Each structure stands twice: as C-alpha cells, then as structure tokens.
C-alpha cells in the first residue's frame, strides 16, 4: 500500500511540473500574439492618420482627389474626372 501511495505522489509531482512548463509556454504564446496584434494596430493607425497623396490627375494635369474620399474629405483638390 505504501508503494502505491509513493507512486501516486510521484506521478502527481511529475504532472504538476509538466503542467508548469505547459502554462509557461502558453503564457509566452499569448504574449507573442498580443505583441503581434499591438504592432499591427499601430501600423493601421499610422496608415489611417498619415495623409495620402492623390494618385490621379485632373484634366489639366493638376493633382485631384478621386471620388473626394481619398483624403477623407480634407482635400482642397478638385475631384478627378
């Protein structure tokens, strides 16, 4: 009976140690995922807040804003034709 209790205690200790490594690995994976999301959101924020240059020209060869939306309504440029 004593051997059974000793074996059960040893198995419990080994499973707890393995569990610690698993939880630590999961924590590292979650942290890496959070960092990736944070970096991506920073890139999107920078893209959305940086004024974009118009990509087309008006009939006279001057810069224009296609559909009036490329510069998010903050453009003094005429709409492209």
mmCIF file of the N, C-alpha and C atoms, coordinates in Angstrom:
data_MODEL
# 
_entry.id   MODEL 
# 
loop_
_atom_site.group_PDB 
_atom_site.id 
_atom_site.type_symbol 
_atom_site.label_atom_id 
_atom_site.label_alt_id 
_atom_site.label_comp_id 
_atom_site.label_asym_id 
_atom_site.label_entity_id 
_atom_site.label_seq_id 
_atom_site.pdbx_PDB_ins_code 
_atom_site.Cartn_x 
_atom_site.Cartn_y 
_atom_site.Cartn_z 
_atom_site.occupancy 
_atom_site.B_iso_or_equiv 
_atom_site.pdbx_formal_charge 
_atom_site.auth_seq_id 
_atom_site.auth_comp_id 
_atom_site.auth_asym_id 
_atom_site.auth_atom_id 
_atom_site.pdbx_PDB_model_num 
ATOM 1   N N  . UNK A 1 1  ? 0.821   -1.194 0.000   1.00 0.00 ? 1  UNK A N  1 
ATOM 2   C CA . UNK A 1 1  ? 0.000   0.000  0.000   1.00 0.00 ? 1  UNK A CA 1 
ATOM 3   C C  . UNK A 1 1  ? 0.865   1.258  0.000   1.00 0.00 ? 1  UNK A C  1 
ATOM 4   N N  . UNK A 1 2  ? 1.969   1.169  0.737   1.00 0.00 ? 2  UNK A N  1 
ATOM 5   C CA . UNK A 1 2  ? 2.866   2.315  0.820   1.00 0.00 ? 2  UNK A CA 1 
ATOM 6   C C  . UNK A 1 2  ? 3.469   2.625  -0.550  1.00 0.00 ? 2  UNK A C  1 
ATOM 7   N N  . UNK A 1 3  ? 3.803   1.594  -1.311  1.00 0.00 ? 3  UNK A N  1 
ATOM 8   C CA . UNK A 1 3  ? 4.370   1.794  -2.647  1.00 0.00 ? 3  UNK A CA 1 
ATOM 9   C C  . UNK A 1 3  ? 3.362   2.462  -3.570  1.00 0.00 ? 3  UNK A C  1 
ATOM 10  N N  . UNK A 1 4  ? 2.100   2.115  -3.431  1.00 0.00 ? 4  UNK A N  1 
ATOM 11  C CA . UNK A 1 4  ? 1.054   2.707  -4.277  1.00 0.00 ? 4  UNK A CA 1 
ATOM 12  C C  . UNK A 1 4  ? 0.946   4.205  -3.984  1.00 0.00 ? 4  UNK A C  1 
ATOM 13  N N  . UNK A 1 5  ? 0.964   4.572  -2.695  1.00 0.00 ? 5  UNK A N  1 
ATOM 14  C CA . UNK A 1 5  ? 0.889   5.985  -2.316  1.00 0.00 ? 5  UNK A CA 1 
ATOM 15  C C  . UNK A 1 5  ? 2.122   6.741  -2.804  1.00 0.00 ? 5  UNK A C  1 
ATOM 16  N N  . UNK A 1 6  ? 3.296   6.120  -2.691  1.00 0.00 ? 6  UNK A N  1 
ATOM 17  C CA . UNK A 1 6  ? 4.533   6.746  -3.149  1.00 0.00 ? 6  UNK A CA 1 
ATOM 18  C C  . UNK A 1 6  ? 4.502   6.951  -4.665  1.00 0.00 ? 6  UNK A C  1 
ATOM 19  N N  . UNK A 1 7  ? 4.023   5.947  -5.409  1.00 0.00 ? 7  UNK A N  1 
ATOM 20  C CA . UNK A 1 7  ? 3.924   6.052  -6.873  1.00 0.00 ? 7  UNK A CA 1 
ATOM 21  C C  . UNK A 1 7  ? 2.919   7.138  -7.261  1.00 0.00 ? 7  UNK A C  1 
ATOM 22  N N  . UNK A 1 8  ? 1.793   7.177  -6.548  1.00 0.00 ? 8  UNK A N  1 
ATOM 23  C CA . UNK A 1 8  ? 0.777   8.183  -6.853  1.00 0.00 ? 8  UNK A CA 1 
ATOM 24  C C  . UNK A 1 8  ? 1.321   9.586  -6.582  1.00 0.00 ? 8  UNK A C  1 
ATOM 25  N N  . UNK A 1 9  ? 2.060   9.758  -5.498  1.00 0.00 ? 9  UNK A N  1 
ATOM 26  C CA . UNK A 1 9  ? 2.664   11.054 -5.192  1.00 0.00 ? 9  UNK A CA 1 
ATOM 27  C C  . UNK A 1 9  ? 3.691   11.462 -6.240  1.00 0.00 ? 9  UNK A C  1 
ATOM 28  N N  . UNK A 1 10 ? 4.490   10.514 -6.682  1.00 0.00 ? 10 UNK A N  1 
ATOM 29  C CA . UNK A 1 10 ? 5.496   10.795 -7.709  1.00 0.00 ? 10 UNK A CA 1 
ATOM 30  C C  . UNK A 1 10 ? 4.828   11.181 -9.023  1.00 0.00 ? 10 UNK A C  1 
ATOM 31  N N  . UNK A 1 11 ? 3.768   10.484 -9.403  1.00 0.00 ? 11 UNK A N  1 
ATOM 32  C CA . UNK A 1 11 ? 3.054   10.798 -10.650 1.00 0.00 ? 11 UNK A CA 1 
ATOM 33  C C  . UNK A 1 11 ? 2.410   12.187 -10.568 1.00 0.00 ? 11 UNK A C  1 
ATOM 34  N N  . UNK A 1 12 ? 1.859   12.501 -9.398  1.00 0.00 ? 12 UNK A N  1 
ATOM 35  C CA . UNK A 1 12 ? 1.254   13.818 -9.207  1.00 0.00 ? 12 UNK A CA 1 
ATOM 36  C C  . UNK A 1 12 ? 2.306   14.921 -9.324  1.00 0.00 ? 12 UNK A C  1 
ATOM 37  N N  . UNK A 1 13 ? 3.461   14.716 -8.696  1.00 0.00 ? 13 UNK A N  1 
ATOM 38  C CA . UNK A 1 13 ? 4.540   15.710 -8.751  1.00 0.00 ? 13 UNK A CA 1 
ATOM 39  C C  . UNK A 1 13 ? 5.025   15.904 -10.182 1.00 0.00 ? 13 UNK A C  1 
ATOM 40  N N  . UNK A 1 14 ? 5.199   14.814 -10.928 1.00 0.00 ? 14 UNK A N  1 
ATOM 41  C CA . UNK A 1 14 ? 5.647   14.922 -12.320 1.00 0.00 ? 14 UNK A CA 1 
ATOM 42  C C  . UNK A 1 14 ? 4.617   15.630 -13.196 1.00 0.00 ? 14 UNK A C  1 
ATOM 43  N N  . UNK A 1 15 ? 3.342   15.340 -12.981 1.00 0.00 ? 15 UNK A N  1 
ATOM 44  C CA . UNK A 1 15 ? 2.315   16.001 -13.793 1.00 0.00 ? 15 UNK A CA 1 
ATOM 45  C C  . UNK A 1 15 ? 2.235   17.497 -13.468 1.00 0.00 ? 15 UNK A C  1 
ATOM 46  N N  . UNK A 1 16 ? 2.446   17.867 -12.208 1.00 0.00 ? 16 UNK A N  1 
ATOM 47  C CA . UNK A 1 16 ? 2.449   19.279 -11.843 1.00 0.00 ? 16 UNK A CA 1 
ATOM 48  C C  . UNK A 1 16 ? 3.625   20.015 -12.474 1.00 0.00 ? 16 UNK A C  1 
ATOM 49  N N  . UNK A 1 17 ? 4.794   19.383 -12.493 1.00 0.00 ? 17 UNK A N  1 
ATOM 50  C CA . UNK A 1 17 ? 5.960   20.008 -13.119 1.00 0.00 ? 17 UNK A CA 1 
ATOM 51  C C  . UNK A 1 17 ? 5.748   20.171 -14.621 1.00 0.00 ? 17 UNK A C  1 
ATOM 52  N N  . UNK A 1 18 ? 5.192   19.163 -15.246 1.00 0.00 ? 18 UNK A N  1 
ATOM 53  C CA . UNK A 1 18 ? 4.907   19.256 -16.683 1.00 0.00 ? 18 UNK A CA 1 
ATOM 54  C C  . UNK A 1 18 ? 3.870   20.343 -16.938 1.00 0.00 ? 18 UNK A C  1 
ATOM 55  N N  . UNK A 1 19 ? 2.898   20.459 -16.051 1.00 0.00 ? 19 UNK A N  1 
ATOM 56  C CA . UNK A 1 19 ? 1.865   21.486 -16.186 1.00 0.00 ? 19 UNK A CA 1 
ATOM 57  C C  . UNK A 1 19 ? 2.441   22.885 -16.095 1.00 0.00 ? 19 UNK A C  1 
ATOM 58  N N  . UNK A 1 20 ? 3.438   23.075 -15.239 1.00 0.00 ? 20 UNK A N  1 
ATOM 59  C CA . UNK A 1 20 ? 4.067   24.393 -15.118 1.00 0.00 ? 20 UNK A CA 1 
ATOM 60  C C  . UNK A 1 20 ? 4.729   24.792 -16.433 1.00 0.00 ? 20 UNK A C  1 
ATOM 61  N N  . UNK A 1 21 ? 5.414   23.867 -17.060 1.00 0.00 ? 21 UNK A N  1 
ATOM 62  C CA . UNK A 1 21 ? 6.054   24.159 -18.346 1.00 0.00 ? 21 UNK A CA 1 
ATOM 63  C C  . UNK A 1 21 ? 5.010   24.465 -19.408 1.00 0.00 ? 21 UNK A C  1 
ATOM 64  N N  . UNK A 1 22 ? 3.906   23.739 -19.365 1.00 0.00 ? 22 UNK A N  1 
ATOM 65  C CA . UNK A 1 22 ? 2.847   23.978 -20.343 1.00 0.00 ? 22 UNK A CA 1 
ATOM 66  C C  . UNK A 1 22 ? 2.236   25.357 -20.143 1.00 0.00 ? 22 UNK A C  1 
ATOM 67  N N  . UNK A 1 23 ? 1.959   25.730 -18.923 1.00 0.00 ? 23 UNK A N  1 
ATOM 68  C CA . UNK A 1 23 ? 1.366   27.048 -18.643 1.00 0.00 ? 23 UNK A CA 1 
ATOM 69  C C  . UNK A 1 23 ? 2.346   28.156 -19.008 1.00 0.00 ? 23 UNK A C  1 
ATOM 70  N N  . UNK A 1 24 ? 3.625   27.956 -18.719 1.00 0.00 ? 24 UNK A N  1 
ATOM 71  C CA . UNK A 1 24 ? 4.633   28.953 -19.074 1.00 0.00 ? 24 UNK A CA 1 
ATOM 72  C C  . UNK A 1 24 ? 4.692   29.127 -20.597 1.00 0.00 ? 24 UNK A C  1 
ATOM 73  N N  . UNK A 1 25 ? 4.668   28.015 -21.325 1.00 0.00 ? 25 UNK A N  1 
ATOM 74  C CA . UNK A 1 25 ? 4.676   28.082 -22.791 1.00 0.00 ? 25 UNK A CA 1 
ATOM 75  C C  . UNK A 1 25 ? 3.441   28.769 -23.335 1.00 0.00 ? 25 UNK A C  1 
ATOM 76  N N  . UNK A 1 26 ? 2.289   28.471 -22.735 1.00 0.00 ? 26 UNK A N  1 
ATOM 77  C CA . UNK A 1 26 ? 1.051   29.118 -23.159 1.00 0.00 ? 26 UNK A CA 1 
ATOM 78  C C  . UNK A 1 26 ? 1.125   30.623 -22.908 1.00 0.00 ? 26 UNK A C  1 
ATOM 79  N N  . UNK A 1 27 ? 1.691   31.006 -21.770 1.00 0.00 ? 27 UNK A N  1 
ATOM 80  C CA . UNK A 1 27 ? 1.850   32.431 -21.466 1.00 0.00 ? 27 UNK A CA 1 
ATOM 81  C C  . UNK A 1 27 ? 2.729   33.137 -22.488 1.00 0.00 ? 27 UNK A C  1 
ATOM 82  N N  . UNK A 1 28 ? 3.806   32.471 -22.885 1.00 0.00 ? 28 UNK A N  1 
ATOM 83  C CA . UNK A 1 28 ? 4.696   33.071 -23.898 1.00 0.00 ? 28 UNK A CA 1 
ATOM 84  C C  . UNK A 1 28 ? 3.985   33.194 -25.239 1.00 0.00 ? 28 UNK A C  1 
ATOM 85  N N  . UNK A 1 29 ? 3.200   32.166 -25.614 1.00 0.00 ? 29 UNK A N  1 
ATOM 86  C CA . UNK A 1 29 ? 2.461   32.228 -26.875 1.00 0.00 ? 29 UNK A CA 1 
ATOM 87  C C  . UNK A 1 29 ? 1.436   33.353 -26.860 1.00 0.00 ? 29 UNK A C  1 
ATOM 88  N N  . UNK A 1 30 ? 0.718   33.504 -25.747 1.00 0.00 ? 30 UNK A N  1 
ATOM 89  C CA . UNK A 1 30 ? -0.264  34.580 -25.647 1.00 0.00 ? 30 UNK A CA 1 
ATOM 90  C C  . UNK A 1 30 ? 0.402   35.951 -25.690 1.00 0.00 ? 30 UNK A C  1 
ATOM 91  N N  . UNK A 1 31 ? 1.555   36.061 -25.060 1.00 0.00 ? 31 UNK A N  1 
ATOM 92  C CA . UNK A 1 31 ? 2.275   37.337 -25.071 1.00 0.00 ? 31 UNK A CA 1 
ATOM 93  C C  . UNK A 1 31 ? 2.733   37.679 -26.492 1.00 0.00 ? 31 UNK A C  1 
ATOM 94  N N  . UNK A 1 32 ? 3.242   36.688 -27.217 1.00 0.00 ? 32 UNK A N  1 
ATOM 95  C CA . UNK A 1 32 ? 3.677   36.929 -28.594 1.00 0.00 ? 32 UNK A CA 1 
ATOM 96  C C  . UNK A 1 32 ? 2.494   37.325 -29.471 1.00 0.00 ? 32 UNK A C  1 
ATOM 97  N N  . UNK A 1 33 ? 1.344   36.684 -29.258 1.00 0.00 ? 33 UNK A N  1 
ATOM 98  C CA . UNK A 1 33 ? 0.149   37.050 -30.019 1.00 0.00 ? 33 UNK A CA 1 
ATOM 99  C C  . UNK A 1 33 ? -0.295  38.466 -29.717 1.00 0.00 ? 33 UNK A C  1 
ATOM 100 N N  . UNK A 1 34 ? -0.245  38.854 -28.448 1.00 0.00 ? 34 UNK A N  1 
ATOM 101 C CA . UNK A 1 34 ? -0.611  40.222 -28.066 1.00 0.00 ? 34 UNK A CA 1 
ATOM 102 C C  . UNK A 1 34 ? 0.318   41.257 -28.672 1.00 0.00 ? 34 UNK A C  1 
ATOM 103 N N  . UNK A 1 35 ? 1.603   40.952 -28.710 1.00 0.00 ? 35 UNK A N  1 
ATOM 104 C CA . UNK A 1 35 ? 2.565   41.880 -29.313 1.00 0.00 ? 35 UNK A CA 1 
ATOM 105 C C  . UNK A 1 35 ? 2.307   42.023 -30.812 1.00 0.00 ? 35 UNK A C  1 
ATOM 106 N N  . UNK A 1 36 ? 1.976   40.925 -31.483 1.00 0.00 ? 36 UNK A N  1 
ATOM 107 C CA . UNK A 1 36 ? 1.694   40.982 -32.921 1.00 0.00 ? 36 UNK A CA 1 
ATOM 108 C C  . UNK A 1 36 ? 0.454   41.840 -33.189 1.00 0.00 ? 36 UNK A C  1 
ATOM 109 N N  . UNK A 1 37 ? -0.577  41.668 -32.365 1.00 0.00 ? 37 UNK A N  1 
ATOM 110 C CA . UNK A 1 37 ? -1.792  42.472 -32.527 1.00 0.00 ? 37 UNK A CA 1 
ATOM 111 C C  . UNK A 1 37 ? -1.491  43.949 -32.285 1.00 0.00 ? 37 UNK A C  1 
ATOM 112 N N  . UNK A 1 38 ? -0.687  44.240 -31.275 1.00 0.00 ? 38 UNK A N  1 
ATOM 113 C CA . UNK A 1 38 ? -0.337  45.622 -30.956 1.00 0.00 ? 38 UNK A CA 1 
ATOM 114 C C  . UNK A 1 38 ? 0.441   46.273 -32.095 1.00 0.00 ? 38 UNK A C  1 
ATOM 115 N N  . UNK A 1 39 ? 1.410   45.547 -32.644 1.00 0.00 ? 39 UNK A N  1 
ATOM 116 C CA . UNK A 1 39 ? 2.206   46.091 -33.753 1.00 0.00 ? 39 UNK A CA 1 
ATOM 117 C C  . UNK A 1 39 ? 1.332   46.343 -34.976 1.00 0.00 ? 39 UNK A C  1 
ATOM 118 N N  . UNK A 1 40 ? 0.433   45.410 -35.277 1.00 0.00 ? 40 UNK A N  1 
ATOM 119 C CA . UNK A 1 40 ? -0.444  45.570 -36.428 1.00 0.00 ? 40 UNK A CA 1 
ATOM 120 C C  . UNK A 1 40 ? -1.383  46.754 -36.244 1.00 0.00 ? 40 UNK A C  1 
ATOM 121 N N  . UNK A 1 41 ? -1.916  46.916 -35.031 1.00 0.00 ? 41 UNK A N  1 
ATOM 122 C CA . UNK A 1 41 ? -2.815  48.053 -34.803 1.00 0.00 ? 41 UNK A CA 1 
ATOM 123 C C  . UNK A 1 41 ? -2.071  49.378 -34.917 1.00 0.00 ? 41 UNK A C  1 
ATOM 124 N N  . UNK A 1 42 ? -0.805  49.410 -34.498 1.00 0.00 ? 42 UNK A N  1 
ATOM 125 C CA . UNK A 1 42 ? -0.007  50.630 -34.654 1.00 0.00 ? 42 UNK A CA 1 
ATOM 126 C C  . UNK A 1 42 ? 0.208   50.942 -36.130 1.00 0.00 ? 42 UNK A C  1 
ATOM 127 N N  . UNK A 1 43 ? 0.465   49.914 -36.936 1.00 0.00 ? 43 UNK A N  1 
ATOM 128 C CA . UNK A 1 43 ? 0.665   50.128 -38.373 1.00 0.00 ? 43 UNK A CA 1 
ATOM 129 C C  . UNK A 1 43 ? -0.610  50.648 -39.026 1.00 0.00 ? 43 UNK A C  1 
ATOM 130 N N  . UNK A 1 44 ? -1.760  50.076 -38.659 1.00 0.00 ? 44 UNK A N  1 
ATOM 131 C CA . UNK A 1 44 ? -3.031  50.523 -39.229 1.00 0.00 ? 44 UNK A CA 1 
ATOM 132 C C  . UNK A 1 44 ? -3.322  51.953 -38.812 1.00 0.00 ? 44 UNK A C  1 
ATOM 133 N N  . UNK A 1 45 ? -3.079  52.288 -37.536 1.00 0.00 ? 45 UNK A N  1 
ATOM 134 C CA . UNK A 1 45 ? -3.310  53.651 -37.052 1.00 0.00 ? 45 UNK A CA 1 
ATOM 135 C C  . UNK A 1 45 ? -2.435  54.635 -37.821 1.00 0.00 ? 45 UNK A C  1 
ATOM 136 N N  . UNK A 1 46 ? -1.151  54.289 -38.018 1.00 0.00 ? 46 UNK A N  1 
ATOM 137 C CA . UNK A 1 46 ? -0.264  55.175 -38.757 1.00 0.00 ? 46 UNK A CA 1 
ATOM 138 C C  . UNK A 1 46 ? -0.738  55.352 -40.195 1.00 0.00 ? 46 UNK A C  1 
ATOM 139 N N  . UNK A 1 47 ? -1.201  54.272 -40.816 1.00 0.00 ? 47 UNK A N  1 
ATOM 140 C CA . UNK A 1 47 ? -1.674  54.354 -42.193 1.00 0.00 ? 47 UNK A CA 1 
ATOM 141 C C  . UNK A 1 47 ? -2.904  55.244 -42.290 1.00 0.00 ? 47 UNK A C  1 
ATOM 142 N N  . UNK A 1 48 ? -3.824  55.107 -41.326 1.00 0.00 ? 48 UNK A N  1 
ATOM 143 C CA . UNK A 1 48 ? -5.059  55.878 -41.385 1.00 0.00 ? 48 UNK A CA 1 
ATOM 144 C C  . UNK A 1 48 ? -4.871  57.339 -41.029 1.00 0.00 ? 48 UNK A C  1 
ATOM 145 N N  . UNK A 1 49 ? -3.864  57.661 -40.224 1.00 0.00 ? 49 UNK A N  1 
ATOM 146 C CA . UNK A 1 49 ? -3.686  59.051 -39.814 1.00 0.00 ? 49 UNK A CA 1 
ATOM 147 C C  . UNK A 1 49 ? -2.685  59.803 -40.686 1.00 0.00 ? 49 UNK A C  1 
ATOM 148 N N  . UNK A 1 50 ? -1.945  59.113 -41.531 1.00 0.00 ? 50 UNK A N  1 
ATOM 149 C CA . UNK A 1 50 ? -0.990  59.761 -42.421 1.00 0.00 ? 50 UNK A CA 1 
ATOM 150 C C  . UNK A 1 50 ? -1.713  60.188 -43.688 1.00 0.00 ? 50 UNK A C  1 
ATOM 151 N N  . UNK A 1 51 ? -1.659  61.462 -44.037 1.00 0.00 ? 51 UNK A N  1 
ATOM 152 C CA . UNK A 1 51 ? -2.328  61.905 -45.265 1.00 0.00 ? 51 UNK A CA 1 
ATOM 153 C C  . UNK A 1 51 ? -1.760  61.180 -46.482 1.00 0.00 ? 51 UNK A C  1 
ATOM 154 N N  . UNK A 1 52 ? -2.661  60.717 -47.331 1.00 0.00 ? 52 UNK A N  1 
ATOM 155 C CA . UNK A 1 52 ? -2.255  60.011 -48.551 1.00 0.00 ? 52 UNK A CA 1 
ATOM 156 C C  . UNK A 1 52 ? -2.212  61.001 -49.712 1.00 0.00 ? 52 UNK A C  1 
ATOM 157 N N  . UNK A 1 53 ? -1.235  60.846 -50.548 1.00 0.00 ? 53 UNK A N  1 
ATOM 158 C CA . UNK A 1 53 ? -1.114  61.694 -51.727 1.00 0.00 ? 53 UNK A CA 1 
ATOM 159 C C  . UNK A 1 53 ? -2.138  61.270 -52.770 1.00 0.00 ? 53 UNK A C  1 
ATOM 160 N N  . UNK A 1 54 ? -2.732  62.209 -53.472 1.00 0.00 ? 54 UNK A N  1 
ATOM 161 C CA . UNK A 1 54 ? -3.654  61.831 -54.546 1.00 0.00 ? 54 UNK A CA 1 
ATOM 162 C C  . UNK A 1 54 ? -2.912  61.049 -55.620 1.00 0.00 ? 54 UNK A C  1 
ATOM 163 N N  . UNK A 1 55 ? -3.603  60.116 -56.247 1.00 0.00 ? 55 UNK A N  1 
ATOM 164 C CA . UNK A 1 55 ? -2.938  59.240 -57.203 1.00 0.00 ? 55 UNK A CA 1 
ATOM 165 C C  . UNK A 1 55 ? -3.305  59.538 -58.648 1.00 0.00 ? 55 UNK A C  1 
ATOM 166 N N  . UNK A 1 56 ? -4.252  60.436 -58.890 1.00 0.00 ? 56 UNK A N  1 
ATOM 167 C CA . UNK A 1 56 ? -4.653  60.730 -60.261 1.00 0.00 ? 56 UNK A CA 1 
ATOM 168 C C  . UNK A 1 56 ? -4.453  62.210 -60.554 1.00 0.00 ? 56 UNK A C  1 
ATOM 169 N N  . UNK A 1 57 ? -4.620  62.562 -61.798 1.00 0.00 ? 57 UNK A N  1 
ATOM 170 C CA . UNK A 1 57 ? -4.510  63.977 -62.176 1.00 0.00 ? 57 UNK A CA 1 
ATOM 171 C C  . UNK A 1 57 ? -5.807  64.422 -62.826 1.00 0.00 ? 57 UNK A C  1 
ATOM 172 N N  . UNK A 1 58 ? -6.096  65.690 -62.681 1.00 0.00 ? 58 UNK A N  1 
ATOM 173 C CA . UNK A 1 58 ? -7.275  66.270 -63.328 1.00 0.00 ? 58 UNK A CA 1 
ATOM 174 C C  . UNK A 1 58 ? -6.974  66.454 -64.807 1.00 0.00 ? 58 UNK A C  1 
ATOM 175 N N  . UNK A 1 59 ? -7.961  66.924 -65.550 1.00 0.00 ? 59 UNK A N  1 
ATOM 176 C CA . UNK A 1 59 ? -7.810  67.049 -66.999 1.00 0.00 ? 59 UNK A CA 1 
ATOM 177 C C  . UNK A 1 59 ? -6.690  68.010 -67.379 1.00 0.00 ? 59 UNK A C  1 
ATOM 178 N N  . UNK A 1 60 ? -6.405  69.008 -66.554 1.00 0.00 ? 60 UNK A N  1 
ATOM 179 C CA . UNK A 1 60 ? -5.368  69.983 -66.879 1.00 0.00 ? 60 UNK A CA 1 
ATOM 180 C C  . UNK A 1 60 ? -3.994  69.531 -66.380 1.00 0.00 ? 60 UNK A C  1 
ATOM 181 N N  . UNK A 1 61 ? -3.879  68.312 -65.875 1.00 0.00 ? 61 UNK A N  1 
ATOM 182 C CA . UNK A 1 61 ? -2.601  67.805 -65.400 1.00 0.00 ? 61 UNK A CA 1 
ATOM 183 C C  . UNK A 1 61 ? -2.308  68.159 -63.957 1.00 0.00 ? 61 UNK A C  1 
ATOM 184 N N  . UNK A 1 62 ? -3.275  68.759 -63.263 1.00 0.00 ? 62 UNK A N  1 
ATOM 185 C CA . UNK A 1 62 ? -3.060  69.105 -61.861 1.00 0.00 ? 62 UNK A CA 1 
ATOM 186 C C  . UNK A 1 62 ? -3.539  67.957 -60.966 1.00 0.00 ? 62 UNK A C  1 
ATOM 187 N N  . UNK A 1 63 ? -3.107  67.959 -59.727 1.00 0.00 ? 63 UNK A N  1 
ATOM 188 C CA . UNK A 1 63 ? -3.487  66.899 -58.798 1.00 0.00 ? 63 UNK A CA 1 
ATOM 189 C C  . UNK A 1 63 ? -4.976  66.974 -58.499 1.00 0.00 ? 63 UNK A C  1 
ATOM 190 N N  . UNK A 1 64 ? -5.590  65.824 -58.267 1.00 0.00 ? 64 UNK A N  1 
ATOM 191 C CA . UNK A 1 64 ? -7.004  65.779 -57.932 1.00 0.00 ? 64 UNK A CA 1 
ATOM 192 C C  . UNK A 1 64 ? -7.261  64.680 -56.918 1.00 0.00 ? 64 UNK A C  1 
ATOM 193 N N  . UNK A 1 65 ? -8.464  64.701 -56.330 1.00 0.00 ? 65 UNK A N  1 
ATOM 194 C CA . UNK A 1 65 ? -8.867  63.740 -55.310 1.00 0.00 ? 65 UNK A CA 1 
ATOM 195 C C  . UNK A 1 65 ? -9.958  62.852 -55.884 1.00 0.00 ? 65 UNK A C  1 
ATOM 196 N N  . UNK A 1 66 ? -9.657  61.583 -56.208 1.00 0.00 ? 66 UNK A N  1 
ATOM 197 C CA . UNK A 1 66 ? -10.673 60.722 -56.809 1.00 0.00 ? 66 UNK A CA 1 
ATOM 198 C C  . UNK A 1 66 ? -11.829 60.486 -55.838 1.00 0.00 ? 66 UNK A C  1 
ATOM 199 N N  . UNK A 1 67 ? -13.042 60.702 -56.314 1.00 0.00 ? 67 UNK A N  1 
ATOM 200 C CA . UNK A 1 67 ? -14.282 60.498 -55.564 1.00 0.00 ? 67 UNK A CA 1 
ATOM 201 C C  . UNK A 1 67 ? -14.355 61.357 -54.312 1.00 0.00 ? 67 UNK A C  1 
ATOM 202 N N  . UNK A 1 68 ? -13.427 62.248 -54.092 1.00 0.00 ? 68 UNK A N  1 
ATOM 203 C CA . UNK A 1 68 ? -13.464 63.127 -52.941 1.00 0.00 ? 68 UNK A CA 1 
ATOM 204 C C  . UNK A 1 68 ? -13.269 62.402 -51.618 1.00 0.00 ? 68 UNK A C  1 
ATOM 205 N N  . UNK A 1 69 ? -12.860 61.139 -51.671 1.00 0.00 ? 69 UNK A N  1 
ATOM 206 C CA . UNK A 1 69 ? -12.768 60.376 -50.429 1.00 0.00 ? 69 UNK A CA 1 
ATOM 207 C C  . UNK A 1 69 ? -11.351 59.939 -50.094 1.00 0.00 ? 69 UNK A C  1 
ATOM 208 N N  . UNK A 1 70 ? -10.435 60.011 -51.029 1.00 0.00 ? 70 UNK A N  1 
ATOM 209 C CA . UNK A 1 70 ? -9.082  59.515 -50.774 1.00 0.00 ? 70 UNK A CA 1 
ATOM 210 C C  . UNK A 1 70 ? -8.416  60.285 -49.652 1.00 0.00 ? 70 UNK A C  1 
ATOM 211 N N  . UNK A 1 71 ? -8.676  61.576 -49.556 1.00 0.00 ? 71 UNK A N  1 
ATOM 212 C CA . UNK A 1 71 ? -8.092  62.392 -48.496 1.00 0.00 ? 71 UNK A CA 1 
ATOM 213 C C  . UNK A 1 71 ? -9.095  62.627 -47.379 1.00 0.00 ? 71 UNK A C  1 
ATOM 214 N N  . UNK A 1 72 ? -10.113 61.771 -47.302 1.00 0.00 ? 72 UNK A N  1 
ATOM 215 C CA . UNK A 1 72 ? -11.106 61.766 -46.222 1.00 0.00 ? 72 UNK A CA 1 
ATOM 216 C C  . UNK A 1 72 ? -11.815 63.118 -46.054 1.00 0.00 ? 72 UNK A C  1 
ATOM 217 N N  . UNK A 1 73 ? -12.157 63.754 -47.155 1.00 0.00 ? 73 UNK A N  1 
ATOM 218 C CA . UNK A 1 73 ? -12.906 64.989 -47.108 1.00 0.00 ? 73 UNK A CA 1 
ATOM 219 C C  . UNK A 1 73 ? -12.108 66.188 -46.658 1.00 0.00 ? 73 UNK A C  1 
ATOM 220 N N  . UNK A 1 74 ? -10.799 66.052 -46.502 1.00 0.00 ? 74 UNK A N  1 
ATOM 221 C CA . UNK A 1 74 ? -9.970  67.161 -46.033 1.00 0.00 ? 74 UNK A CA 1 
ATOM 222 C C  . UNK A 1 74 ? -9.158  67.751 -47.174 1.00 0.00 ? 74 UNK A C  1 
ATOM 223 N N  . UNK A 1 75 ? -9.642  67.569 -48.372 1.00 0.00 ? 75 UNK A N  1 
ATOM 224 C CA . UNK A 1 75 ? -8.889  67.970 -49.539 1.00 0.00 ? 75 UNK A CA 1 
ATOM 225 C C  . UNK A 1 75 ? -9.450  69.253 -50.146 1.00 0.00 ? 75 UNK A C  1 
ATOM 226 N N  . UNK A 1 76 ? -8.554  70.125 -50.557 1.00 0.00 ? 76 UNK A N  1 
ATOM 227 C CA . UNK A 1 76 ? -8.942  71.313 -51.309 1.00 0.00 ? 76 UNK A CA 1 
ATOM 228 C C  . UNK A 1 76 ? -8.822  71.050 -52.816 1.00 0.00 ? 76 UNK A C  1 
ATOM 229 N N  . UNK A 1 77 ? -8.429  69.823 -53.146 1.00 0.00 ? 77 UNK A N  1 
ATOM 230 C CA . UNK A 1 77 ? -8.229  69.470 -54.550 1.00 0.00 ? 77 UNK A CA 1 
ATOM 231 C C  . UNK A 1 77 ? -9.560  69.179 -55.233 1.00 0.00 ? 77 UNK A C  1 
ATOM 232 N N  . UNK A 1 78 ? -9.649  69.440 -56.531 1.00 0.00 ? 78 UNK A N  1 
ATOM 233 C CA . UNK A 1 78 ? -10.886 69.111 -57.249 1.00 0.00 ? 78 UNK A CA 1 
ATOM 234 C C  . UNK A 1 78 ? -11.004 67.592 -57.422 1.00 0.00 ? 78 UNK A C  1 
ATOM 235 N N  . UNK A 1 79 ? -12.223 67.119 -57.594 1.00 0.00 ? 79 UNK A N  1 
ATOM 236 C CA . UNK A 1 79 ? -12.436 65.703 -57.839 1.00 0.00 ? 79 UNK A CA 1 
ATOM 237 C C  . UNK A 1 79 ? -11.909 65.337 -59.211 1.00 0.00 ? 79 UNK A C  1 
ATOM 238 N N  . UNK A 1 80 ? -11.376 64.147 -59.334 1.00 0.00 ? 80 UNK A N  1 
ATOM 239 C CA . UNK A 1 80 ? -10.900 63.657 -60.631 1.00 0.00 ? 80 UNK A CA 1 
ATOM 240 C C  . UNK A 1 80 ? -12.089 63.394 -61.539 1.00 0.00 ? 80 UNK A C  1 
ATOM 241 N N  . UNK A 1 81 ? -11.884 63.589 -62.840 1.00 0.00 ? 81 UNK A N  1 
ATOM 242 C CA . UNK A 1 81 ? -12.971 63.378 -63.819 1.00 0.00 ? 81 UNK A CA 1 
ATOM 243 C C  . UNK A 1 81 ? -12.791 62.068 -64.512 1.00 0.00 ? 81 UNK A C  1 
# 
